[in-house]
Amino acid sequence: MPALREHFRSADLGEAEAYINRSYGSVDLDAQDLVFEESSVGDDRFGLRRLNIRGGYSAECDLDAIIVVHSDARYEWEIDGERGDAADPVLFQPGSTLACRLQDTRVQVVALPMDALTDLARTVYNDDTVTVRFDGTRAADPALLRAWQSASAMAFAAETALDNDLARASLFRSIAVSTLEAFPLIGDRAERRETVAQQQRAYRAAVAFFEQNASLPITVDDAAAAAGVGSAALRRAFRAHSAAGRTPMEHLTTVRLDAARAEMVGTPIGSVDDLSEIASRWGFSVAGLRRHHLAAYGNSPEDLLGL
């Protein structure tokens, strides 16, 4: 499915208010001489928004998603008695009314629906009881803030590539995990970080096990045992840390497919029988090898080999 893209520009206050209501939640807009322009891209898990404001407006918003805003001192905000600007990224979440004032400025917004971020948090922290609630608007420390800014910059730079499902899934994980880590969640931070470290260790151990034993009749359960976790925990670790968004089984299939392709390219093959032997050696039927090869590389083994 391609990314959802939208561009809106209007100098009409009513049109701008209707658009902001649809994009951010309930809003009450007050403006004069306003030109509101926004470009957005994303899917049901996240949105990247660029705003260009000529003139100025004030608004009160009841948000329906978590947003992280980065602009300059001309973006002024107030929420729950706290005030500030967006010269450094600032996070706002549903549950309180956000008052903001923008004047002749450009703004970048990362929007994360609560259900998508909660689902990822429960996977990353291996805890189905996690409720995502942030303890404040600012990042926990400068190093984590820089990591978030790096992930955000990469996300906005990759806008044109986001029609690719894998690129979009990888970008969502990167920016969502960076948000969970950079901005302080309510709860035991040390315990959560240890859970993430455990998952990373399990993921790396399973990847190594797959690569070293791909030619053997191994299973995902074998990889989980080698990593010292259960199969469900390993699936969570892959979901949280696999750059391509693969499950353990998909990763094993990819390792085997790459090995089979390397053998096909490096071995003289004169018949479908030879191809059948290679497929069997790497755990495929010929039909299965053909299907996976076509999906991964865009051609069949027969096309590759001229059979």
N, C-alpha and C positions, 0 to 999 in steps of 0.2 A: 504494500500500500504506500503511495507517495506521501510525502509530508504535506501538511496543510499550510498553505501560504495565503497571506492576505496583505493588501496594501490599502490604507484609508487616508484620505486627505480632505479636509473640509474647513471652511471658514464660518460655517453655520453652527451656532451654539447648540441647537437642538439635535442636529445630526451627530455632533461630537459627543454630546451627552448620551445619546442612544448607543453609540459605538462603545464608549467606555463602560456603560452598564453591561453590555453584552460580554465584554472582554475581561472585566475585573470584578464585577459585582455591583451592588446598588451604589449609586453615586449621585451626589447633588452638586452641580457644576455652576460656578459663578465666574463669568469672564466678560472681557471687552476686547475688541480688536484681536481676536484669537484666530490663528491658523494652526490647526491640530493635524499632525501627520504621524502615522505609525505604520511600520512594516513588521510583519510577524511571520514566524515559521515554527512548526512543531508538530505534535500529535496529541493524543489523549493523555500522554505522560508528562509533557513539558512544553513550554513555549519560550521562544526567544523574541523579544520585542525591542525595536528601535523607535524612539519617539523624537520628533523634531518639532519644537514648540516655538512659534513666532507670536509675540505678544505675551499674554499671561493669563493664567486662570487659577482659581482656588477651587478645591473639591473636598468633599467628605465622602469616604468610601467605606462600605462594609464588604471587605474582601471575601471571596469564596475560594481562594487558593493562596498558598505561600508565595510571596514575591520577594526577590532580592533586587534592589534598585541601586544603580550606580550612575551618578550624574556629576553635579558640582554644587557650589554654594547657592546657586540660583534654584535649586530644588530644596525647599524648606518643608519640614514635616513636624507633626505633633501626634502622639498617640499615648494614651494613658498618662498624660501629664509630662511625658518626656518629649524633648524637642531636639532637632538637629538638622543637618543637611546630608546630602548624599555624595560628598566629595570622596568618602570611603564607602564601600558597599554597605547597605543597611537592609535588614530583613524585617518584613512585616508578615503577620499571620492572621488568619481568620479569628474572630472573637472580640475584636475591639474596633472602634471606628478610627480610621486613618484620616487625618486632616493634612492636606498638602497644598503648597503654593509653588507654581512653576512660572518662571519668567525668562523668555528668550534663551532656551537651553535645549540641549540634546540629552537623552536619557536612554540607558540600556536597562532592560528588565528581564530577569529570568523568573518565569512562573512555573510553579510545581504544584499540581493538584494534590490535596491532602491524601487522598486514597492511594495515589501512585507512590508518593514519598513514604507513606506508612508501610505499604507493601514491601518496598525495597528495604526500609529500616528493619523490618521483621526478618527479612532474609539475611541482611548483612550482620545483624546482631544475634541471629539464631534464637529469636524470642518472639513467639506469636502474641505476647501480651503487650508489646511495645506500643505506646501511644506517643505520637510525635507532637511535642510541645516545646517550643524554644524558650529559653530563659533570657529574654532580652532581644535587642535589635542589632547589636554589634558582634563582630567576630570574637572568638575566645582569646586569640593572641595574634601578633603580627605575622608569624610564620604561617599559621593556618589561613590567615587572610590572604597572604600572597599565593598560597596553593589554590584557594578558591578563585582568585583573580586569574591565575594561569589557566585553570579549567574553563572559566568563563570566556577568556580571550580565545581559547581554542574552539569553543563552541560557536562563538559568533563568526570566527574565521572560516568555519566549516559549513556555513549556512547553505552554500550552493551545492554541497554534496549530500544534503539531508534527504533526498529522494531515495537514497539507498537505505533499506531497512536495517542492515547490520550497522551501518555508520550511525544511524539515528539511535539505535539501541545502545551502542557503545557510548555515544555522547550523553545520552540520558543518565547512564550509570555514573559516568565521570562527574557530571555537574551535580547530580543528586547526592552521591557519596561525599563530594567535596562540601556540599551544603550541610549535610549531617555532621561532618567533622569540624567545619570551620566555625559554625554558630552553635553556641552551647545549648544542648538539649537538657531539659529537666531530667534528673536521674543520675546514676552512678557512672561518670565518664570513664573512670579507670577500668571498671568492669566491662564496659562496652568496647573499649580499645583492646582489651585482652581477647575478647571474643573475635574481633576483626583479625587480630594477629593469629589466633588459632585457625581461623578459616583460611588465611593466606598460606599458612604452613601446610594445611591439608590439601589445598589446591595445588601448590607446587609439588608436593609429594605424589599426588595422583597423576599429574602431568608427566612427571619423570617415570612413574611406573608404566603408564601407557606407552611412552616412547621406547622404553627398554624391553617391553614384553608384547608389543603389538602383534608379532607373528605367532604368539601362543594363544590357546583358546581361553583367554582371560575374560572376566566379566567386570561390570561396574562394582559389584560387591567385593571382588578381589582387590580392586584399586582402593576402595574405602577401607578395607582391612589393612592394606599396606600403609595408608595414610593415618591409621589409628582412629577413624571415625566411623559412624554408621552411614549407610547408603543415603538416607534422607539428609544427613548433615553434609555429605559430599555434594549432593545436588544443590544444596543451598550455597555452598562454597563456590561452585562453578557459576551459579546464577549471579553471585555477587562480584566475582573476580575474573571471569572469563571475558577477555576483551571483545570477543566475537559473540558473546551471549550464548555460548553453547552449553548444552547439558553434558554430563560426563560421557554418555553414550555417543553423542554427536562428536565429541572431541576424539574418542577412540576411533570412530568411523573415519574421521578426517585423517588421523595419523595413518591408518591402514590404507586409505585411498591414496595418500601421497606416496606411501611406500610402493604400492602396486603400480602407480604411474611411473615412478622412478625405475622400477624393474622393467616395465614395458618399453620405456625409452632406451634403456641400456642393454636390452637383450634382443638378439635377432629372433623375430617371430614370423612364422610363415603360414600359420593356420589358426582357425578359431580354437582348435584343440590346445595349442600353446597358450592362447589367451585364457582358456578355461583353467589350465593348471595354475597360472598366476593368480587368477581370481580366487581359486580355492585356497591357495597358499595364504592369502590375506583375509580369508573369512567371508568371501563374497561368492554368490552365484554369478554367472556371466551377465544375467539380466540385472542383478543388483549392482554389479560393477558399472554396467552401462548407465544405469539410472543415476547413480551417485556421480559418475564422471561427467555426465552431461550437465548435471546441476552445478557442479563445482567449476568446470573448465569450459563449458559451452560446446563441447563436441563429444562424440562417443569414442571408446577405445579403438573401434574399427576405423573411424575417421583418422584418428591419431596415427594408426599403424598402416593405413592404406590397405586394409583387408577387404 
